[in-house]
């Protein structure tokens, strides 16, 4: 009996990896997927996480991932919002079978937290009144933020977009729990296709998260929060009420709702202390943060055994040439392009640079040369 179970288990596991392989292979054949951040992020994460699996079909998938990464084109968009997102569907197949892989296959989306200011997590938000009780997420409706800011409804604390169901929500949680004045979160605007950040926010408030900090009952593609703790999530859920206006893009209606909720808060707390309870009974939130390191001046660039580069912007042609020499001053090759991204990727992809600090220097200098071409200004290559 045990023998048959093992055989059946191995077949099922192999079938999962084969299914993921087939789905991703279809995606890499599509031009739009080869330029999309969804595909790039998925493949890069799989390349790392799959190495922990010993199954032979997993090894085959790793080989496919390494091959497909070489076929990707320069990134043109973070996410197209496709109704059927191939890399996301492939990951769903994997994580249904291996739930523990869900967290490990997400990029580390750490962000800077400044505990001395509010909001502590930087982002594309507009703060109108820090002591006001209402926050608004406009989801993917970017212009709605600007229109609501122009109306400046009484009671509006902060407004901004939320396009992703993981790091976008991480930021909302951090910023809300560090401001006890916020009692309401209005979720409005168009929800992002596939990611469903709005629906995930509602699910977070209603259901919380599991032990992997995955939002329960979310239909988003990857609703796993990697920058908040369970206690922070629970603090967020206790502190606010979420008002569901998903789909509403009328700034006038939103402004009226903000003012209405603000009046409710004032009635509940006439002293305007910014809480629904006695503030002395509400414990201060100690939130997690990443280490902040101050940048220092470089100690000097060591020689790169692969050679050195001379950068020449040709303004009339609108191109940049990069000459690659060895240390006997022999010209090895000339790389030509119209932007720093393509030039640097070409050099890295061909292993024409071998030192990380040299790569940083080259990227900075080629970007300066690109700016010189666009602005019609003089470029002088800086020493390392």
ZARO-527664 format. One record per residue (C-alpha): x negated, y negated, z negated; residue in three letters. Coordinates in steps of 0.05 Angstrom, whole numbers. Example, Ala and Ser with C-alpha at 12.3 -4.5 7.8 and 13.67 -1.06 7.14 Angstrom:
<fimis>
<c1->-246 c2->90 c3->-156 type->ALA>
<c1->-273 c2->21 c3->-143 type->SER>
</fimis>
This chain:
<fimis>
<c1->0 c2->0 c3->0 type->UNK>
<c1->-56 c2->-48 c3->-19 type->UNK>
<c1->-92 c2->-30 c3->47 type->UNK>
<c1->-31 c2->-50 c3->88 type->UNK>
<c1->-23 c2->-115 c3->48 type->UNK>
<c1->-95 c2->-135 c3->63 type->UNK>
<c1->-86 c2->-121 c3->137 type->UNK>
<c1->-22 c2->-161 c3->138 type->UNK>
<c1->-53 c2->-218 c3->99 type->UNK>
<c1->-113 c2->-222 c3->146 type->UNK>
<c1->-68 c2->-222 c3->207 type->UNK>
<c1->-26 c2->-278 c3->177 type->UNK>
<c1->-88 c2->-320 c3->159 type->UNK>
<c1->-118 c2->-309 c3->228 type->UNK>
<c1->-52 c2->-328 c3->261 type->UNK>
<c1->-52 c2->-394 c3->222 type->UNK>
<c1->-121 c2->-414 c3->246 type->UNK>
<c1->-104 c2->-393 c3->317 type->UNK>
<c1->-41 c2->-435 c3->315 type->UNK>
<c1->-80 c2->-496 c3->291 type->UNK>
<c1->-132 c2->-483 c3->345 type->UNK>
<c1->-79 c2->-479 c3->399 type->UNK>
<c1->-44 c2->-543 c3->376 type->UNK>
<c1->-108 c2->-584 c3->372 type->UNK>
<c1->-133 c2->-558 c3->439 type->UNK>
<c1->-69 c2->-584 c3->471 type->UNK>
<c1->-81 c2->-652 c3->439 type->UNK>
<c1->-153 c2->-659 c3->462 type->UNK>
<c1->-130 c2->-649 c3->534 type->UNK>
<c1->-87 c2->-712 c3->528 type->UNK>
<c1->-121 c2->-779 c3->542 type->UNK>
<c1->-80 c2->-815 c3->490 type->UNK>
<c1->-101 c2->-766 c3->436 type->UNK>
<c1->-175 c2->-771 c3->453 type->UNK>
<c1->-171 c2->-846 c3->438 type->UNK>
<c1->-128 c2->-841 c3->375 type->UNK>
<c1->-150 c2->-847 c3->303 type->UNK>
<c1->-103 c2->-791 c3->283 type->UNK>
<c1->-141 c2->-741 c3->325 type->UNK>
<c1->-210 c2->-767 c3->306 type->UNK>
<c1->-195 c2->-767 c3->231 type->UNK>
<c1->-164 c2->-697 c3->233 type->UNK>
<c1->-223 c2->-666 c3->271 type->UNK>
<c1->-275 c2->-700 c3->227 type->UNK>
<c1->-241 c2->-676 c3->163 type->UNK>
<c1->-232 c2->-606 c3->190 type->UNK>
<c1->-306 c2->-602 c3->209 type->UNK>
<c1->-323 c2->-610 c3->136 type->UNK>
<c1->-267 c2->-574 c3->101 type->UNK>
<c1->-263 c2->-511 c3->145 type->UNK>
<c1->-334 c2->-490 c3->126 type->UNK>
<c1->-307 c2->-466 c3->59 type->UNK>
<c1->-264 c2->-413 c3->94 type->UNK>
<c1->-298 c2->-346 c3->107 type->UNK>
<c1->-247 c2->-319 c3->156 type->UNK>
<c1->-275 c2->-307 c3->226 type->UNK>
<c1->-217 c2->-345 c3->259 type->UNK>
<c1->-235 c2->-405 c3->215 type->UNK>
<c1->-306 c2->-403 c3->242 type->UNK>
<c1->-278 c2->-401 c3->312 type->UNK>
<c1->-236 c2->-462 c3->296 type->UNK>
<c1->-298 c2->-498 c3->269 type->UNK>
<c1->-333 c2->-486 c3->335 type->UNK>
<c1->-274 c2->-513 c3->372 type->UNK>
<c1->-272 c2->-575 c3->327 type->UNK>
<c1->-346 c2->-589 c3->340 type->UNK>
<c1->-335 c2->-582 c3->415 type->UNK>
<c1->-273 c2->-627 c3->415 type->UNK>
<c1->-307 c2->-682 c3->375 type->UNK>
<c1->-356 c2->-691 c3->432 type->UNK>
<c1->-298 c2->-701 c3->480 type->UNK>
<c1->-266 c2->-758 c3->441 type->UNK>
<c1->-268 c2->-827 c3->472 type->UNK>
<c1->-281 c2->-894 c3->437 type->UNK>
<c1->-225 c2->-909 c3->387 type->UNK>
<c1->-171 c2->-954 c3->416 type->UNK>
<c1->-116 c2->-948 c3->364 type->UNK>
<c1->-110 c2->-921 c3->293 type->UNK>
<c1->-43 c2->-889 c3->308 type->UNK>
<c1->5 c2->-892 c3->367 type->UNK>
<c1->65 c2->-871 c3->325 type->UNK>
<c1->82 c2->-812 c3->371 type->UNK>
<c1->146 c2->-775 c3->352 type->UNK>
<c1->107 c2->-710 c3->357 type->UNK>
<c1->37 c2->-724 c3->330 type->UNK>
<c1->-4 c2->-664 c3->351 type->UNK>
<c1->-61 c2->-669 c3->300 type->UNK>
<c1->-11 c2->-681 c3->244 type->UNK>
<c1->31 c2->-621 c3->264 type->UNK>
<c1->-32 c2->-578 c3->267 type->UNK>
<c1->-51 c2->-600 c3->197 type->UNK>
<c1->20 c2->-584 c3->172 type->UNK>
<c1->11 c2->-513 c3->197 type->UNK>
<c1->-54 c2->-506 c3->159 type->UNK>
<c1->-31 c2->-538 c3->94 type->UNK>
<c1->33 c2->-498 c3->91 type->UNK>
<c1->-9 c2->-435 c3->89 type->UNK>
<c1->-65 c2->-466 c3->47 type->UNK>
<c1->-35 c2->-521 c3->3 type->UNK>
<c1->-103 c2->-534 c3->-31 type->UNK>
<c1->-130 c2->-555 c3->37 type->UNK>
<c1->-83 c2->-614 c3->39 type->UNK>
<c1->-126 c2->-658 c3->-5 type->UNK>
<c1->-193 c2->-635 c3->21 type->UNK>
<c1->-173 c2->-650 c3->93 type->UNK>
<c1->-159 c2->-723 c3->79 type->UNK>
<c1->-214 c2->-774 c3->87 type->UNK>
<c1->-237 c2->-808 c3->24 type->UNK>
<c1->-199 c2->-873 c3->31 type->UNK>
<c1->-232 c2->-910 c3->-26 type->UNK>
<c1->-220 c2->-985 c3->-30 type->UNK>
<c1->-251 c2->-1041 c3->-70 type->UNK>
<c1->-216 c2->-1061 c3->-134 type->UNK>
<c1->-229 c2->-1128 c3->-165 type->UNK>
<c1->-204 c2->-1125 c3->-237 type->UNK>
<c1->-215 c2->-1200 c3->-246 type->UNK>
<c1->-163 c2->-1223 c3->-197 type->UNK>
<c1->-93 c2->-1205 c3->-174 type->UNK>
<c1->-76 c2->-1168 c3->-131 type->UNK>
<c1->-137 c2->-1126 c3->-150 type->UNK>
<c1->-135 c2->-1087 c3->-85 type->UNK>
<c1->-148 c2->-1129 c3->-23 type->UNK>
<c1->-101 c2->-1123 c3->36 type->UNK>
<c1->-57 c2->-1161 c3->85 type->UNK>
<c1->-9 c2->-1191 c3->35 type->UNK>
<c1->17 c2->-1260 c3->19 type->UNK>
<c1->24 c2->-1279 c3->-54 type->UNK>
<c1->75 c2->-1334 c3->-67 type->UNK>
<c1->86 c2->-1331 c3->-142 type->UNK>
<c1->48 c2->-1283 c3->-186 type->UNK>
<c1->98 c2->-1288 c3->-243 type->UNK>
<c1->159 c2->-1274 c3->-199 type->UNK>
<c1->195 c2->-1207 c3->-206 type->UNK>
<c1->205 c2->-1184 c3->-133 type->UNK>
<c1->155 c2->-1151 c3->-86 type->UNK>
<c1->172 c2->-1136 c3->-13 type->UNK>
<c1->143 c2->-1085 c3->35 type->UNK>
<c1->160 c2->-1100 c3->108 type->UNK>
<c1->132 c2->-1031 c3->130 type->UNK>
<c1->112 c2->-1037 c3->204 type->UNK>
<c1->149 c2->-1103 c3->216 type->UNK>
<c1->89 c2->-1150 c3->213 type->UNK>
<c1->126 c2->-1213 c3->236 type->UNK>
<c1->179 c2->-1203 c3->183 type->UNK>
<c1->127 c2->-1220 c3->130 type->UNK>
<c1->112 c2->-1288 c3->162 type->UNK>
<c1->187 c2->-1304 c3->169 type->UNK>
<c1->201 c2->-1287 c3->97 type->UNK>
<c1->142 c2->-1328 c3->73 type->UNK>
<c1->169 c2->-1389 c3->112 type->UNK>
<c1->235 c2->-1383 c3->75 type->UNK>
<c1->199 c2->-1378 c3->7 type->UNK>
<c1->259 c2->-1347 c3->-31 type->UNK>
<c1->259 c2->-1359 c3->-106 type->UNK>
<c1->233 c2->-1297 c3->-142 type->UNK>
<c1->187 c2->-1271 c3->-88 type->UNK>
<c1->120 c2->-1250 c3->-117 type->UNK>
<c1->84 c2->-1215 c3->-60 type->UNK>
<c1->101 c2->-1191 c3->10 type->UNK>
<c1->62 c2->-1149 c3->60 type->UNK>
<c1->65 c2->-1090 c3->108 type->UNK>
<c1->58 c2->-1016 c3->92 type->UNK>
<c1->42 c2->-974 c3->153 type->UNK>
<c1->13 c2->-910 c3->123 type->UNK>
<c1->42 c2->-860 c3->75 type->UNK>
<c1->-22 c2->-850 c3->36 type->UNK>
<c1->-72 c2->-908 c3->28 type->UNK>
<c1->-18 c2->-960 c3->41 type->UNK>
<c1->23 c2->-933 c3->-17 type->UNK>
<c1->-40 c2->-925 c3->-60 type->UNK>
<c1->-50 c2->-1000 c3->-54 type->UNK>
<c1->23 c2->-1016 c3->-72 type->UNK>
<c1->18 c2->-973 c3->-135 type->UNK>
<c1->-47 c2->-1006 c3->-158 type->UNK>
<c1->-22 c2->-1077 c3->-146 type->UNK>
<c1->46 c2->-1066 c3->-178 type->UNK>
<c1->22 c2->-1033 c3->-242 type->UNK>
<c1->-28 c2->-1089 c3->-254 type->UNK>
<c1->27 c2->-1142 c3->-254 type->UNK>
<c1->81 c2->-1129 c3->-306 type->UNK>
<c1->122 c2->-1187 c3->-278 type->UNK>
<c1->142 c2->-1144 c3->-218 type->UNK>
<c1->207 c2->-1107 c3->-232 type->UNK>
<c1->234 c2->-1095 c3->-162 type->UNK>
<c1->205 c2->-1070 c3->-97 type->UNK>
<c1->246 c2->-1083 c3->-34 type->UNK>
<c1->229 c2->-1035 c3->23 type->UNK>
<c1->251 c2->-1066 c3->89 type->UNK>
<c1->233 c2->-1070 c3->163 type->UNK>
<c1->220 c2->-1014 c3->212 type->UNK>
<c1->194 c2->-950 c3->183 type->UNK>
<c1->131 c2->-924 c3->216 type->UNK>
<c1->145 c2->-864 c3->262 type->UNK>
<c1->117 c2->-799 c3->237 type->UNK>
<c1->82 c2->-831 c3->177 type->UNK>
<c1->149 c2->-853 c3->147 type->UNK>
<c1->116 c2->-897 c3->95 type->UNK>
<c1->183 c2->-927 c3->75 type->UNK>
<c1->217 c2->-860 c3->63 type->UNK>
<c1->154 c2->-837 c3->26 type->UNK>
<c1->158 c2->-897 c3->-20 type->UNK>
<c1->230 c2->-880 c3->-36 type->UNK>
<c1->211 c2->-806 c3->-47 type->UNK>
<c1->154 c2->-828 c3->-93 type->UNK>
<c1->200 c2->-870 c3->-137 type->UNK>
<c1->255 c2->-817 c3->-138 type->UNK>
<c1->214 c2->-753 c3->-144 type->UNK>
<c1->142 c2->-769 c3->-163 type->UNK>
<c1->83 c2->-727 c3->-142 type->UNK>
<c1->58 c2->-656 c3->-153 type->UNK>
<c1->-8 c2->-636 c3->-184 type->UNK>
<c1->-44 c2->-650 c3->-118 type->UNK>
<c1->-15 c2->-721 c3->-121 type->UNK>
<c1->27 c2->-704 c3->-60 type->UNK>
<c1->92 c2->-743 c3->-57 type->UNK>
<c1->148 c2->-693 c3->-68 type->UNK>
<c1->203 c2->-687 c3->-15 type->UNK>
<c1->168 c2->-737 c3->31 type->UNK>
<c1->176 c2->-725 c3->106 type->UNK>
<c1->113 c2->-765 c3->121 type->UNK>
<c1->55 c2->-731 c3->156 type->UNK>
<c1->4 c2->-734 c3->100 type->UNK>
<c1->36 c2->-763 c3->37 type->UNK>
<c1->-23 c2->-748 c3->-8 type->UNK>
<c1->-47 c2->-805 c3->-53 type->UNK>
<c1->-122 c2->-802 c3->-64 type->UNK>
<c1->-136 c2->-867 c3->-100 type->UNK>
<c1->-86 c2->-864 c3->-157 type->UNK>
<c1->-78 c2->-819 c3->-218 type->UNK>
<c1->-15 c2->-783 c3->-242 type->UNK>
<c1->-9 c2->-832 c3->-300 type->UNK>
<c1->-13 c2->-891 c3->-252 type->UNK>
<c1->43 c2->-862 c3->-209 type->UNK>
<c1->86 c2->-852 c3->-271 type->UNK>
<c1->73 c2->-923 c3->-294 type->UNK>
<c1->94 c2->-948 c3->-225 type->UNK>
<c1->159 c2->-907 c3->-227 type->UNK>
<c1->177 c2->-932 c3->-297 type->UNK>
<c1->161 c2->-1005 c3->-282 type->UNK>
<c1->202 c2->-1018 c3->-219 type->UNK>
<c1->266 c2->-1005 c3->-183 type->UNK>
<c1->261 c2->-994 c3->-109 type->UNK>
<c1->314 c2->-1028 c3->-65 type->UNK>
<c1->325 c2->-991 c3->0 type->UNK>
<c1->334 c2->-1039 c3->59 type->UNK>
<c1->296 c2->-998 c3->110 type->UNK>
<c1->315 c2->-1020 c3->180 type->UNK>
<c1->333 c2->-1091 c3->160 type->UNK>
<c1->292 c2->-1142 c3->198 type->UNK>
<c1->335 c2->-1203 c3->182 type->UNK>
<c1->294 c2->-1251 c3->140 type->UNK>
<c1->356 c2->-1288 c3->116 type->UNK>
<c1->387 c2->-1225 c3->88 type->UNK>
<c1->321 c2->-1206 c3->55 type->UNK>
<c1->314 c2->-1276 c3->24 type->UNK>
<c1->384 c2->-1271 c3->-5 type->UNK>
<c1->368 c2->-1203 c3->-34 type->UNK>
<c1->303 c2->-1228 c3->-65 type->UNK>
<c1->340 c2->-1285 c3->-99 type->UNK>
<c1->396 c2->-1239 c3->-122 type->UNK>
<c1->347 c2->-1190 c3->-155 type->UNK>
<c1->309 c2->-1249 c3->-185 type->UNK>
<c1->374 c2->-1273 c3->-218 type->UNK>
<c1->386 c2->-1203 c3->-245 type->UNK>
<c1->317 c2->-1203 c3->-276 type->UNK>
<c1->327 c2->-1272 c3->-306 type->UNK>
<c1->392 c2->-1248 c3->-337 type->UNK>
<c1->357 c2->-1187 c3->-366 type->UNK>
<c1->299 c2->-1227 c3->-392 type->UNK>
<c1->319 c2->-1300 c3->-405 type->UNK>
<c1->250 c2->-1317 c3->-434 type->UNK>
<c1->220 c2->-1301 c3->-365 type->UNK>
<c1->165 c2->-1260 c3->-397 type->UNK>
<c1->164 c2->-1215 c3->-335 type->UNK>
<c1->189 c2->-1150 c3->-365 type->UNK>
<c1->252 c2->-1111 c3->-377 type->UNK>
<c1->228 c2->-1088 c3->-445 type->UNK>
<c1->192 c2->-1118 c3->-503 type->UNK>
<c1->122 c2->-1129 c3->-475 type->UNK>
<c1->91 c2->-1106 c3->-540 type->UNK>
<c1->123 c2->-1038 c3->-530 type->UNK>
<c1->96 c2->-1031 c3->-459 type->UNK>
<c1->26 c2->-1002 c3->-459 type->UNK>
<c1->-26 c2->-1036 c3->-416 type->UNK>
<c1->-45 c2->-997 c3->-354 type->UNK>
<c1->-117 c2->-975 c3->-350 type->UNK>
<c1->-125 c2->-958 c3->-277 type->UNK>
<c1->-181 c2->-920 c3->-243 type->UNK>
<c1->-230 c2->-955 c3->-199 type->UNK>
<c1->-290 c2->-939 c3->-157 type->UNK>
<c1->-361 c2->-962 c3->-172 type->UNK>
<c1->-378 c2->-1030 c3->-143 type->UNK>
<c1->-450 c2->-1038 c3->-120 type->UNK>
<c1->-481 c2->-1105 c3->-104 type->UNK>
<c1->-518 c2->-1108 c3->-38 type->UNK>
<c1->-593 c2->-1120 c3->-40 type->UNK>
<c1->-643 c2->-1145 c3->10 type->UNK>
<c1->-675 c2->-1090 c3->53 type->UNK>
<c1->-744 c2->-1068 c3->31 type->UNK>
<c1->-766 c2->-1064 c3->103 type->UNK>
<c1->-751 c2->-1019 c3->162 type->UNK>
<c1->-795 c2->-958 c3->170 type->UNK>
<c1->-816 c2->-938 c3->239 type->UNK>
<c1->-766 c2->-893 c3->275 type->UNK>
<c1->-802 c2->-835 c3->308 type->UNK>
<c1->-753 c2->-839 c3->365 type->UNK>
<c1->-780 c2->-907 c3->387 type->UNK>
<c1->-757 c2->-979 c3->387 type->UNK>
<c1->-707 c2->-1021 c3->426 type->UNK>
<c1->-709 c2->-1088 c3->461 type->UNK>
<c1->-641 c2->-1121 c3->470 type->UNK>
<c1->-628 c2->-1167 c3->529 type->UNK>
<c1->-560 c2->-1201 c3->540 type->UNK>
<c1->-546 c2->-1218 c3->613 type->UNK>
<c1->-494 c2->-1273 c3->606 type->UNK>
<c1->-481 c2->-1283 c3->681 type->UNK>
<c1->-464 c2->-1210 c3->690 type->UNK>
<c1->-428 c2->-1205 c3->623 type->UNK>
<c1->-468 c2->-1144 c3->602 type->UNK>
<c1->-520 c2->-1124 c3->550 type->UNK>
<c1->-582 c2->-1083 c3->567 type->UNK>
<c1->-620 c2->-1045 c3->514 type->UNK>
<c1->-690 c2->-1021 c3->533 type->UNK>
<c1->-716 c2->-960 c3->495 type->UNK>
<c1->-792 c2->-954 c3->486 type->UNK>
<c1->-838 c2->-906 c3->452 type->UNK>
<c1->-896 c2->-931 c3->409 type->UNK>
<c1->-943 c2->-928 c3->468 type->UNK>
<c1->-898 c2->-983 c3->497 type->UNK>
<c1->-874 c2->-937 c3->553 type->UNK>
<c1->-803 c2->-952 c3->575 type->UNK>
<c1->-762 c2->-889 c3->565 type->UNK>
<c1->-693 c2->-912 c3->589 type->UNK>
<c1->-646 c2->-972 c3->596 type->UNK>
<c1->-577 c2->-970 c3->566 type->UNK>
<c1->-527 c2->-1019 c3->595 type->UNK>
<c1->-457 c2->-1037 c3->572 type->UNK>
<c1->-406 c2->-1092 c3->561 type->UNK>
<c1->-396 c2->-1082 c3->486 type->UNK>
<c1->-437 c2->-1063 c3->425 type->UNK>
<c1->-391 c2->-1004 c3->408 type->UNK>
<c1->-403 c2->-966 c3->473 type->UNK>
<c1->-478 c2->-980 c3->473 type->UNK>
<c1->-488 c2->-957 c3->401 type->UNK>
<c1->-445 c2->-895 c3->409 type->UNK>
<c1->-484 c2->-876 c3->472 type->UNK>
<c1->-551 c2->-883 c3->435 type->UNK>
<c1->-526 c2->-843 c3->374 type->UNK>
<c1->-491 c2->-789 c3->416 type->UNK>
<c1->-556 c2->-776 c3->454 type->UNK>
<c1->-599 c2->-774 c3->392 type->UNK>
<c1->-642 c2->-832 c3->416 type->UNK>
<c1->-646 c2->-859 c3->345 type->UNK>
<c1->-666 c2->-819 c3->284 type->UNK>
<c1->-668 c2->-866 c3->225 type->UNK>
<c1->-606 c2->-891 c3->190 type->UNK>
<c1->-633 c2->-960 c3->172 type->UNK>
<c1->-656 c2->-968 c3->244 type->UNK>
<c1->-586 c2->-951 c3->268 type->UNK>
<c1->-557 c2->-1005 c3->221 type->UNK>
<c1->-606 c2->-1056 c3->248 type->UNK>
<c1->-592 c2->-1038 c3->320 type->UNK>
<c1->-516 c2->-1042 c3->310 type->UNK>
<c1->-523 c2->-1111 c3->279 type->UNK>
<c1->-568 c2->-1137 c3->335 type->UNK>
<c1->-527 c2->-1109 c3->393 type->UNK>
<c1->-464 c2->-1140 c3->361 type->UNK>
<c1->-501 c2->-1207 c3->358 type->UNK>
<c1->-520 c2->-1199 c3->432 type->UNK>
<c1->-448 c2->-1184 c3->450 type->UNK>
<c1->-426 c2->-1247 c3->414 type->UNK>
<c1->-479 c2->-1288 c3->451 type->UNK>
<c1->-453 c2->-1263 c3->518 type->UNK>
<c1->-380 c2->-1279 c3->500 type->UNK>
<c1->-397 c2->-1348 c3->471 type->UNK>
<c1->-450 c2->-1366 c3->522 type->UNK>
<c1->-501 c2->-1380 c3->467 type->UNK>
<c1->-575 c2->-1363 c3->462 type->UNK>
<c1->-594 c2->-1297 c3->431 type->UNK>
<c1->-661 c2->-1283 c3->397 type->UNK>
<c1->-672 c2->-1212 c3->371 type->UNK>
<c1->-689 c2->-1213 c3->298 type->UNK>
<c1->-746 c2->-1173 c3->269 type->UNK>
<c1->-731 c2->-1112 c3->228 type->UNK>
</fimis>
